[in-house]
Amino acid sequence: MRRPGTISLLALLALPLLVGTTAGCPFNPFKSKKPKLRGAVTEIPVYAPSTFVDRGSASTGEHMSDLRFHVYHWELATEDAPAKVVAFYEKALPQAEKRDEPDSDYVVFLYVPAGFGEGENVEIAVYRAPRDGKTKILISEEVLKEKHTDDDWF
């Protein structure tokens, strides 16, 4: 029989496992969630590990009196090599049109997600050369203004 106020041997053995799974261990279940882009209308694959750098938006259209689209931009950065990021998006977006022109600063993946109409798309640009030791990733989502419902975009 255990005395009141003592910790069992089993509890002592389980403590490092519990701390490891919640405090930075590679097996941390809280780190396994897919990262998401706040404000995105559709689910866009996000390279992990990456960090959020900045975001912005703009209105677009055929001409100034027809600004019916919104483009939302997210800038991310990772310490991984550009080739590794490109390989991730090749696998995650096999349906995307890949633009890999040798004279361009980046590789672009362009696709139209399910439910998107004419003029709507997602574009992901992966910079070829790291800057300040990090690979830059730019993600843009262009949708009709009325599809965006996130009131606290900024």
PELIN-V578396 format. One record per backbone hydrogen bond with DSSP energy under -0.5 kcal/mol. NH is the residue of the N-H (numbers start at 0). CO is the residue of the C=O. E is the energy in kcal/mol with one decimal. If there is no record, write none. Layout:
NH_CO_E ; NH_CO_E
This chain:
5_2_-1.5 ; 11_7_-1.8 ; 12_8_-2.1 ; 13_9_-2.0 ; 14_10_-1.4 ; 15_11_-0.6 ; 16_12_-0.6 ; 17_13_-2.4 ; 18_14_-2.6 ; 19_15_-2.5 ; 20_16_-1.8 ; 21_17_-0.7 ; 21_18_-0.8 ; 22_18_-1.1 ; 24_19_-1.2 ; 27_24_-2.2 ; 28_20_-0.6 ; 30_27_-1.2 ; 31_28_-0.7 ; 37_35_-0.7 ; 39_36_-1.9 ; 43_41_-0.6 ; 50_76_-3.1 ; 52_74_-3.1 ; 53_74_-1.4 ; 55_72_-1.9 ; 57_70_-1.9 ; 59_68_-2.3 ; 61_65_-0.6 ; 65_62_-2.4 ; 67_65_-1.7 ; 68_59_-2.4 ; 69_142_-3.1 ; 70_57_-3.1 ; 71_69_-0.5 ; 71_140_-2.5 ; 72_55_-3.0 ; 73_138_-2.6 ; 74_53_-3.4 ; 75_73_-0.5 ; 75_136_-3.0 ; 76_50_-1.9 ; 77_134_-1.8 ; 83_80_-0.7 ; 84_80_-1.6 ; 85_81_-2.8 ; 86_82_-2.2 ; 87_83_-1.7 ; 88_84_-2.1 ; 89_85_-2.3 ; 90_86_-1.8 ; 91_87_-2.8 ; 92_88_-2.1 ; 93_90_-0.6 ; 95_92_-1.7 ; 96_109_-3.3 ; 97_95_-0.6 ; 98_96_-0.6 ; 98_107_-3.2 ; 99_97_-0.7 ; 103_100_-2.1 ; 106_125_-2.5 ; 107_98_-2.5 ; 108_123_-2.7 ; 109_96_-2.5 ; 110_121_-2.4 ; 112_110_-0.6 ; 115_112_-1.9 ; 119_116_-2.0 ; 120_141_-1.6 ; 121_110_-2.7 ; 122_139_-2.7 ; 123_108_-2.6 ; 124_137_-3.1 ; 125_106_-2.8 ; 126_124_-0.6 ; 126_135_-2.5 ; 127_104_-2.9 ; 128_104_-0.5 ; 129_127_-0.5 ; 130_133_-3.1 ; 133_130_-1.5 ; 134_77_-3.3 ; 136_75_-2.6 ; 137_124_-2.8 ; 138_73_-2.8 ; 139_122_-2.9 ; 140_71_-2.3 ; 141_120_-2.8 ; 142_69_-2.5 ; 142_140_-0.6 ; 144_67_-2.6 ; 146_143_-1.9 ; 147_143_-0.6 ; 147_144_-1.3 ; 148_146_-0.6 ; 150_148_-1.0 ; 152_149_-0.8
